[in-house]
Amino acid sequence: MEPVEKRIRQIIRILRKIYPKSHTSLHYKTPVQLLISTILSAQCTDERVNQITPSLFGKYKKAFDFANADGSVLEQEIRSTGFYRNKARNIISACRKIVAEFGGEVPDSMEKLITLPGVARKTANIVLSSCFRKAEGIAVDTHVRRLAERLGLSKNEGPDKIEQDLMKIVPKKDWLDFNYILVNHGRSICKARKPRCRECVIMELCPSAEKQNVV
């Protein structure tokens, strides 16, 4: 197996051909919409989030509207995404801070984004890469975490440590869409319960496939 620095470049090159123009599957039109959608997507599928956001964003159009939302009402509106009480509280608190400290606009830096309630590096990275085309890190969600381990890109379990490992080996020019490329591959081929190794275009670059004797 080749050194990880060489393998990662090959992996990115191959997957980019399979999943061109990869981007978040969350539906949004503005930074605040993507911020809210990403908060809602925690422990929930993007598909489910996309089902409720059209009516949600039709009612709450800006950060100011979410900041002044009735918590109990918002809870019921996002109930189907799970953990709705915490999510509603974080959404309202984050938007209040956006209104009070950032002029009603979602900030465009990691330093400021992670000061918002309910916003950690994963959410911040998604907003920065998708809305502002800024590469300040790599979003590590369940798909990236799983593939990073299987592909031998990180031995860590915590998302922040996995992100640091990836930032050391993934060329910075690829940070913007690295998450989305791996998410697409994780959803279609490298599934959580039963990876489809024999159909995988990067099988020969994957140490997990070697261990399963499918190379």
N, C-alpha and C positions, 0 to 999 in steps of 0.2 A: 504494500500500500504506500502510495506516494506521500510526501510531507503534506501536512494540512494546508499550508500556505499555497501550495501548488494545486492541491485538490479543490480548494474553495473556488479558485478562479475557473477551473474546468466546470465545476458544478453550476456556477452562476451563468457561464456562457451557454451551457446546454439547456438549463431551465428557462433562460431568457428567450430562447428560440421556441420553446414549448408554450410558454405563458408570456407572450409579448404584451407590453403596455399594462403590466399588472398594477392594480390599484385596490384600494379598500372596497369591499363589497357593501359597505354602509352607504345609504343614500343621503345626500346632503347638498345644500346649495351655499351655505355660509359657514364660516369657522365655528360659530356658536352651535350650529346644527350638528356639525361633526363632533364637537366636544360633547354635547348631550348624548348623541348616538353612541359614542365610544364608552361613556360612563354607563349607559344602559346595557351595553353588550357584555359587561362583566358577568360571567356565569350564565350567559344567555347567547343564543345563536344570532348571527347578523340577520338572518332571515326573519326571525321573530321581531327584532328591533325595527326592521324595515316595514313590518306590517302595521306598527302602531305610530311611527313617526309622521306619516302624512297628516293625520288628524291633529297630532300633537303640535307640529310646526305650523299648522294652519291656525291654531289658537294662540300659541306663544311664538311670536315672530322674531323677537329680539331678546337679548340678555335681560333687558329691563322687565320684560313680561314674565320671564321665569323667576326673576328676583322678587316679583310681587305676587307670585302664584300662591294659592291656598294649598298648604302642604297636604292636607287630607284629601283634597280633590286631585292633586297631582299624583298622589300615591295610587289612587284607583285608576288613573289614566295610564300608569306605567306598570300596573300590578302584574301583568302577564310576563314581564321580563324577569321576575324574581327579585328577591332582596329589595323590594320596592320602597320600603320605609327608609332604608339607608340611602338608596339612590335618590329619592325625592329630596331628602335632607341635603345631600351633597350638591345636587343640581341647583337648588335654591340658594344655598350658601355660596357656591362657586359664582353664580351669576350676580349675587349681591356684591361680591368682591370685585367682579369684573366692572360693574357699574360704578362702584365707589372709588376704585383705585386705578382702573384702566380705561376710563371714559366710555364704558359700555362696549368696548371692543376686546375680543379675545387676544391676549398678549402673544407675541410671536417669538418668544425665547423660552428655552427650557427652564432657565432660572426663575422666570415669573410664572410659567404655567404650573410648575410643581408646588407653588404656594397655594393653588386653588384647592378647596376641599374636594376629595374624591379623585384627584388627578395625581397619578404617579407617572413614572417615566414612560411606561407603555402608551398611555393615553396621550401624553405630551408628544411623544415621537410620532404618533399617527397624525395628530393635528399639525405638527410642524412640517412633516413630509408631504402631506396631502394638500394642505391649505396654503402653506408658505414656501414650499419647496426648499426647506431648510433641513440639512442633515446634521443633527446634533447627537444622534445616537441611532440605535436599531430597536424597534419595538419587539419585545419578547412576549408573545402570547402562548397559548397552549400548543399551537401547531409548531411554532418556532422552537419552543422548548423541547418538544418531542423529536423534531428533526435534527436539532443541534446535538442531541444525545446520540441518536441513531447514526448520524453521519460522522460522529467522532469529532465534532467541532467544539464541544465543551463537556467537561466532566462535572460541572457544577449543577445544582438544582434550583437555586434562587434566580429569579429573572434578572436582577441587577448584575449578579456575577456572570450569568450567561451572556448578558449584553456586553460586559467588559471583555469577555473572551472573544466574542464575535467582532467587536470593534478593532481588536488587534490583528485579525486575519482577513476580514472582509475589506476590500479596497473602498476608500471613502466615497468614491464616485458611484458605488453600488448601494450605499446605505439607504438612499431614498426609497428604493423599491424592494430591497432584500426581504423584508418581512412579507410583502405581498406575494413575492415569487414562492417563498417557502409555504405560505398559507395555501396557495393554489395547489401546490404539489401535495401538501398534507391532506387536503380535502379530496383530491382525485385519486392519488396513488398510495402515499405513505400514511394510510389511515391508522387511527389509534389502536383499534382492536385487531385488525388483520391487514397488515401492509401487503400490497400487491407487488412484491419484489420482482417477480418474473416479467412484469409489465413496465418496470421502472427504467427510465432512460439513463439514470445515474447509478444503476446497480453495481457496476464495476468500480465505482468510486466510493462505495458504501461499506464500511467495515462490518456493519450489522448484517448485510447480505452475505458476506463471507462467513460469518459465524453460523448463519443458518444454512450454509452449504448450498446456496442457490446461484453462486457465481460460477 
